[in-house]
Structure formats: C-alpha cells, structure tokens
Amino acid sequence: MTKKIKCGVIGAGWWATFAHIPALLGHPNAQLVAIQKRNRRDAQKVADDFGIPIACTSASELLSINGLQAVVISSTPNLHYAHALEALALGKHVLIEKPMTLTTAEAVELVEMARRHGSQFLISCPWHYTEHANEARRLIRERSLGEVRMISVLMTNPISHLLRGEGTQPTHGTPYISPREGTYSDPRVAGGGQIYAQVCHAAAYLTFLTGARPKEVFARFHNDGEMLDIYDTLNLQMDDSSIVTIASTGATSLERRDFEVRVFGTRAMLFLDLWHGKMAFVPLAGEACTYPDLQEEAIYPHHSPAINLIDSIRNPDSNRSPATLGVAAMEVIEAACRSAKSGENILVSSLVEQPA
C-alpha cells in the first residue's frame, strides 16, 4: 500500500474549509493531520468538525509536526509570504492561495526557495484545471491560432461588498465560516482591492494559456469613494509582442459573473466564457468548432488545486499550476498599482531583479 502524504492547512478560514480541507480529506493519498487558526477555540472547533487530529494556533506549531510533508497556505494575503517562506525553508511542498504575495520580489524569492529545496510549489487557481483550459492551452501552444496578437479579458464577480467592507458573505456555496472582517477591505491585510482579489486570476491565466510574461503595464483604477480599487482597466504588452486588455470589477449583479477571454491569432481566434463553461475555436478561414459546454460542477473546480498538490508530489510532471504563474500575476498586479498611482507606463523589469 502507498504511504499517504501527511499534510496540513495554515489559515483554516472560509476558502480553506470550503475547498481545500474537503479536497484533502477526500484524496486517497493524503492524510490531513493538522489545521491552523489563530484562536485556539476556533482552531479546535474546525479540527473537531472536520475530524482532523491536531489543531494549531501558529504556522510554526503546525510546521513542526513530525513527518509533515505538505501544506496549503490559505491565510490572509499579508501573511502568505511569511508562512510560505517558513514552510519552503523546511523543504515542505506548498500550495499557496492567491494573491501569492503582496510584492513581486516576495513571489520571486519564494519560487527560488522552492527550486533550491526541490519542493513542489503551486498557486491556487481553479481555472487552470478545466477541460477547456487544457484544450485552449494546447491550441495556443501548438500554434493552431498562429501567432497570438491580441487578448481581451472581461472579468466580473460580485465581491464589491467584501472590497467595501460592507459584509462578509462569500460568493461561493454555503460557507462553513465567513471571511474575517477586513480580509478583503483592509489594505494592510488585502494589499489592494479588485486588482489583488480578482485580477490575479486573469493575470495568471494569461501566462497559463500562452506562456508569455508581462513586459509593460499601463493601468487605471476607480475606487468609487472607497479605500481600495473597485473598477480596474489594464493594458499589457507581453514578451511575445502580443497586446492585452483586462477590464475587471466586483461591482456587478449578484446574479451575474463574467470571465470572457478572447484570443486573436494570425490564423484563428479562440473565445472562452469561463463562468458559463463555453468555448469556441474560429479560424479566419474555414469552419468554426464549438466545444461541448462544461457541466456546472466542472466550471470552477475548487477542489482541484489541493488535489493537484498531492498528485504533483507523487508526479512532478502533473503540476498544472506552478507558482511561477503566481509570479507572473504579481508582476501584473504590482506594475498596475504603480501605473495607476503614477499615471505612467511601467516596465515589469523595473519591479525586481529576476534571478538568472
């Protein structure tokens, strides 16, 4: 019998209890031995309710557990870097929630730490695990579209109340626990508003699909009277010479979500409607191919990141969402924040000196 991988969860809050903990408990090769929350009583309640042996109140306590091999880091964004650095320095395999860190330099340092220790290091982006994502990536990488010249992205999700600090009701399913107050609305905790909370998904998805990295970013934010950005528009130049537009907001109807990605190549176009599970391949000449719609449960496979953490430890080639995609997202995020503040176009190379 194959020995199970001992794992733990740092930050057992809303998303961890909704997605990561159930995924690990259901994985035949995972043994979830511990969770962490700062309050002892709350930590023990989560452990008891989910049947997890050990309740911890600090990351260090959890990471000191004998034989622990892997951790999911689902703490608040301001703690991601410190928690991941401690785990990776101990040689643990890590799945980190988005946004990966608060700065590009932090994200680059973590990836380098994982490389030195030979650890699997993943960024939690469920969009990377759909059948359409896999096929779209194949079509683009195999040049079925020819050379990619332009990509447009529209991304909305009704989280405005979270960004404005007007409530803590999450947007997915029935929560076991709601997000802590300030998780999304306090800049010291969240880093930023829509740009950190949602554009991080779109930015990582770009590099996931094409392999291209951002080279230049020009952005405008509208805070709508709040401390953090509510409406974001970005123009990107990628290192493959393609140009990208991203428009994103959390101020939308509770009944409507958009994640439309349109890829324009020299030979064909690709249209994805991620929230509705639709995809079409349209050549400039010839017959279009409309793919079967995804089933509802396959549209946003929120269990997949934690499942892939365990699978990638067994087989590193199965890593579908490496943390390098989180670095690419942080490059977009930090450059966009600097651009919105300065009114200038920002070179990604100015953010941090990349390791050779």
matplotlib code that plots the C-alpha trace (Angstrom):
import matplotlib.pyplot as plt

x = [0.0, 1.3, 2.1, -0.2, 1.3, 1.0, -0.3, -1.7, -3.6, -2.4, -5.3, -8.4, -10.9, -13.7, -12.0, -9.9, -13.0, -15.0, -12.4, -9.0, -9.9, -12.7, -10.4, -7.5, -9.9, -11.2, -7.9, -6.9, -3.2, -3.5, -3.5, -4.7, -3.2, -3.5, -5.1, -4.2, -6.2, -5.0, -7.7, -7.3, -11.0, -11.8, -9.0, -10.2, -13.7, -12.6, -10.5, -13.3, -15.9, -13.8, -12.3, -8.7, -6.4, -4.4, -5.5, -2.7, -2.6, 0.5, 2.2, 5.4, 3.4, 1.9, 5.2, 7.0, 4.7, 6.8, 6.7, 4.6, 5.3, 2.9, 0.9, -1.8, -1.4, -4.8, -4.1, -4.8, -2.7, -0.4, 0.7, 1.3, 4.9, 6.0, 4.1, 5.3, 8.9, 8.9, 7.3, 9.6, 12.7, 11.9, 11.6, 7.8, 5.7, 3.3, 0.0, -0.4, -3.6, -3.9, -2.8, 0.5, 2.2, 2.0, 5.1, 6.8, 10.1, 8.5, 7.0, 10.3, 12.1, 9.6, 9.9, 13.7, 13.4, 11.2, 13.7, 16.6, 14.8, 13.3, 9.8, 6.5, 5.1, 1.7, -0.5, -4.2, -6.1, -9.0, -9.5, -6.3, -8.0, -10.9, -11.1, -11.5, -8.4, -6.3, -7.6, -7.2, -3.6, -2.9, -4.3, -2.3, 0.9, 0.7, 0.1, -3.3, -4.1, -0.9, 0.9, -1.1, -1.5, -4.2, -6.2, -9.1, -10.4, -13.6, -13.8, -16.6, -17.6, -20.0, -17.5, -18.0, -19.4, -16.2, -14.0, -16.0, -16.2, -20.0, -20.3, -18.5, -21.0, -18.9, -19.9, -19.5, -21.8, -22.9, -20.0, -18.9, -17.4, -17.4, -14.3, -12.8, -13.7, -11.1, -9.7, -10.7, -11.2, -8.2, -5.3, -2.8, -4.3, -5.5, -2.8, -5.4, -8.9, -10.1, -6.5, -5.4, -8.6, -9.7, -7.3, -4.7, -6.8, -6.9, -3.2, -2.1, -4.5, -2.8, 0.6, -1.0, -2.5, 0.2, 3.5, 4.1, 5.1, 4.1, 6.6, 4.8, 1.7, -0.5, -3.5, -6.3, -8.3, -11.5, -12.1, -15.7, -15.0, -13.5, -10.0, -9.4, -9.9, -13.3, -13.0, -9.8, -8.6, -5.2, -3.3, -0.4, 2.4, 3.6, 7.1, 5.8, 4.8, 1.0, -1.1, -3.7, -6.6, -8.1, -11.3, -12.5, -14.8, -16.6, -19.4, -21.8, -25.2, -25.3, -26.9, -24.1, -20.4, -18.3, -14.9, -14.6, -11.3, -10.9, -7.6, -6.9, -4.2, -2.9, -4.7, -7.7, -9.5, -10.4, -13.4, -13.8, -16.7, -15.3, -18.2, -20.6, -18.4, -18.3, -15.5, -15.3, -12.4, -12.9, -10.4, -10.0, -10.9, -12.8, -15.3, -15.7, -15.5, -17.8, -16.8, -19.3, -20.3, -18.8, -21.1, -21.8, -19.6, -16.7, -16.8, -14.9, -13.2, -12.3, -11.1, -8.5, -5.7, -5.3, -5.8, -3.1, -0.7, -0.8, -0.7, 2.3, 4.3, 3.9, 4.5, 6.1, 5.1, 1.4, 1.8, -0.9, -0.5, 3.2, 3.9, 5.7, 2.3, 1.7, 4.9, 3.6, 0.3, 2.2, 4.2, 0.9, -0.6, 2.4, 3.1, -0.7, -0.7, 2.4, 0.9, -2.4, -0.6, 1.9, -0.1, 2.8, 3.5, 5.5, 8.2, 8.0, 11.8, 11.8, 10.0, 12.7, 15.9, 15.0, 17.3, 19.4]
y = [0.0, 3.5, 5.6, 8.7, 12.2, 13.9, 17.5, 20.5, 23.7, 27.1, 29.5, 27.4, 30.1, 30.5, 29.2, 26.5, 25.0, 25.3, 24.0, 22.8, 20.8, 18.7, 18.1, 16.8, 14.7, 13.1, 12.4, 8.7, 9.6, 12.4, 12.4, 15.7, 15.8, 19.4, 22.8, 26.2, 29.2, 31.9, 31.5, 28.2, 27.6, 28.3, 26.0, 23.2, 23.6, 23.3, 20.3, 18.6, 19.4, 18.0, 15.1, 16.4, 15.2, 18.4, 22.0, 24.6, 28.3, 29.2, 28.2, 27.3, 24.9, 23.2, 23.0, 21.4, 18.3, 15.2, 13.8, 16.7, 16.8, 19.4, 22.4, 24.6, 28.2, 29.9, 32.6, 36.3, 37.8, 39.8, 36.5, 34.4, 35.4, 34.7, 31.4, 30.2, 31.2, 29.2, 26.2, 26.2, 26.7, 23.4, 21.7, 21.3, 21.1, 24.1, 25.2, 28.9, 30.9, 33.9, 36.6, 34.8, 37.7, 41.5, 42.2, 40.6, 40.4, 38.3, 36.0, 35.6, 34.8, 32.0, 30.4, 30.4, 28.9, 26.1, 25.5, 25.2, 22.6, 20.7, 21.3, 21.3, 24.8, 25.6, 28.7, 28.1, 28.9, 26.6, 28.0, 26.1, 22.7, 22.7, 20.7, 23.9, 25.4, 22.4, 22.4, 26.2, 26.0, 23.1, 25.0, 28.2, 26.4, 24.2, 27.4, 26.4, 30.1, 31.1, 33.9, 35.4, 39.1, 40.3, 39.1, 40.8, 39.8, 40.9, 39.6, 40.4, 38.7, 40.2, 40.8, 44.6, 44.3, 42.5, 45.1, 47.9, 46.3, 46.2, 42.5, 39.2, 36.9, 34.9, 34.3, 30.5, 27.9, 27.7, 28.6, 26.7, 30.0, 33.6, 35.5, 37.5, 41.3, 43.3, 40.3, 42.0, 45.6, 46.5, 47.4, 46.3, 42.8, 42.5, 44.5, 46.1, 45.7, 44.2, 44.1, 41.7, 39.8, 39.1, 40.4, 38.0, 35.2, 36.8, 37.7, 34.1, 32.7, 34.7, 33.1, 29.7, 29.8, 31.4, 31.0, 34.7, 37.0, 40.7, 43.2, 46.6, 47.6, 50.7, 50.8, 53.0, 52.3, 53.8, 53.5, 54.8, 56.6, 53.6, 52.9, 50.2, 49.9, 48.7, 49.2, 48.3, 48.6, 47.4, 47.4, 45.0, 44.3, 40.7, 39.5, 37.6, 41.0, 40.4, 43.1, 42.5, 44.4, 43.5, 45.1, 43.9, 44.9, 43.4, 45.9, 43.7, 42.0, 39.2, 37.1, 37.7, 36.8, 37.3, 35.8, 36.2, 35.6, 36.3, 35.4, 36.7, 35.0, 35.3, 32.2, 31.8, 33.1, 31.5, 32.5, 31.4, 32.2, 30.6, 31.3, 29.7, 26.8, 27.7, 27.7, 28.1, 28.0, 30.2, 30.0, 33.1, 30.8, 27.5, 26.0, 27.0, 24.5, 24.9, 22.7, 21.0, 23.1, 22.2, 20.7, 23.1, 21.3, 21.4, 25.1, 26.2, 23.0, 24.5, 21.1, 20.7, 22.8, 20.8, 17.6, 18.6, 19.4, 15.8, 14.4, 16.6, 15.4, 11.9, 13.0, 16.5, 16.5, 16.6, 20.1, 22.1, 25.4, 26.1, 29.1, 30.8, 31.7, 33.5, 35.5, 36.5, 37.6, 39.6, 41.3, 42.5, 43.5, 45.5, 47.2, 48.1, 49.5, 51.6, 52.7, 53.7, 55.8, 57.5, 57.7, 56.2, 53.0, 50.6, 48.3, 45.0, 44.7, 47.7, 45.8, 43.4, 41.9, 38.4, 35.5, 34.1]
z = [0.0, -0.9, 2.1, 2.4, 2.3, 5.6, 5.1, 7.0, 6.3, 7.5, 7.7, 8.1, 7.2, 4.6, 1.5, 3.2, 4.9, 1.6, -0.8, 0.4, 3.6, 1.9, -1.1, 1.1, 3.2, 0.1, -1.5, -1.2, -1.0, 1.5, 5.3, 6.7, 10.1, 11.2, 10.6, 12.0, 13.1, 15.4, 18.0, 20.0, 20.4, 16.8, 15.6, 17.8, 16.5, 12.9, 13.7, 15.6, 13.0, 10.1, 12.1, 11.9, 14.7, 15.5, 16.0, 15.9, 16.6, 14.7, 11.4, 13.3, 15.5, 12.5, 10.5, 13.5, 13.3, 12.8, 9.2, 7.8, 4.0, 2.5, 3.5, 2.0, 2.8, 2.9, 5.5, 4.7, 1.9, 4.2, 5.8, 2.6, 2.2, 5.8, 6.0, 2.6, 3.4, 6.6, 5.0, 1.9, 4.1, 5.8, 2.5, 2.5, -0.6, -0.8, -2.3, -1.8, -2.2, -4.4, -4.4, -4.0, -2.0, -1.8, -4.0, -6.9, -5.1, -2.4, -5.0, -6.8, -3.5, -2.7, -6.1, -5.8, -2.3, -3.7, -6.5, -4.1, -2.0, -4.9, -3.5, -5.4, -5.2, -6.6, -6.9, -6.2, -9.4, -10.1, -13.6, -14.7, -14.2, -16.6, -19.8, -21.7, -20.1, -21.1, -24.7, -25.1, -23.8, -26.2, -29.2, -28.3, -27.5, -30.7, -32.7, -34.0, -33.8, -35.5, -33.6, -30.8, -31.4, -29.0, -26.0, -24.3, -20.9, -19.1, -15.5, -13.0, -9.8, -7.2, -4.4, -4.1, -0.6, 0.5, -1.0, 0.6, 4.0, 3.8, 4.7, 4.8, 2.9, 0.5, -3.1, -3.4, -2.0, 1.6, 3.8, 6.9, 8.1, 6.6, 5.8, 8.7, 8.7, 6.8, 4.8, 1.6, 2.6, 4.8, 2.6, 5.2, 5.0, 1.4, -0.3, -2.6, -3.9, -7.2, -8.5, -5.8, -5.2, -8.8, -11.5, -10.0, -11.6, -15.0, -14.9, -14.0, -16.7, -19.4, -18.8, -18.2, -21.7, -23.7, -21.7, -22.3, -19.4, -18.9, -20.2, -19.7, -17.9, -18.0, -15.7, -14.4, -11.2, -9.9, -6.2, -6.3, -3.0, -1.2, 0.1, -2.4, -6.2, -7.3, -11.1, -12.9, -16.5, -17.7, -21.0, -21.2, -23.6, -23.3, -24.0, -27.1, -28.5, -28.0, -26.5, -23.8, -22.3, -18.9, -17.5, -14.1, -11.3, -8.3, -8.6, -10.6, -10.2, -7.6, -10.4, -13.0, -13.4, -16.4, -17.3, -21.0, -22.7, -26.4, -28.1, -31.5, -33.6, -37.1, -38.2, -35.8, -32.8, -29.5, -27.4, -23.8, -21.5, -18.3, -15.9, -18.3, -19.4, -23.1, -25.7, -29.5, -31.9, -35.0, -37.9, -40.1, -43.0, -42.5, -40.2, -36.5, -33.8, -30.8, -27.8, -25.6, -22.6, -19.3, -16.7, -13.8, -11.3, -13.8, -14.4, -11.3, -9.9, -6.5, -5.1, -7.9, -6.5, -3.3, -5.2, -7.6, -4.7, -3.6, -7.1, -8.1, -5.1, -6.5, -10.1, -10.5, -14.2, -13.2, -11.6, -13.5, -11.8, -10.8, -8.6, -11.4, -12.7, -9.4, -10.0, -13.5, -11.8, -9.2, -12.0, -13.5, -10.1, -8.8, -12.1, -12.4, -8.9, -9.7, -13.0, -11.5, -8.9, -11.2, -14.4, -16.2, -18.2, -16.0, -17.2, -15.4, -15.4, -13.0, -10.3, -9.2, -10.5, -11.6, -10.7, -13.5]

ax = plt.figure().add_subplot(projection="3d")
ax.plot(x, y, z, "-o")
ax.set_aspect("equal")
plt.show()
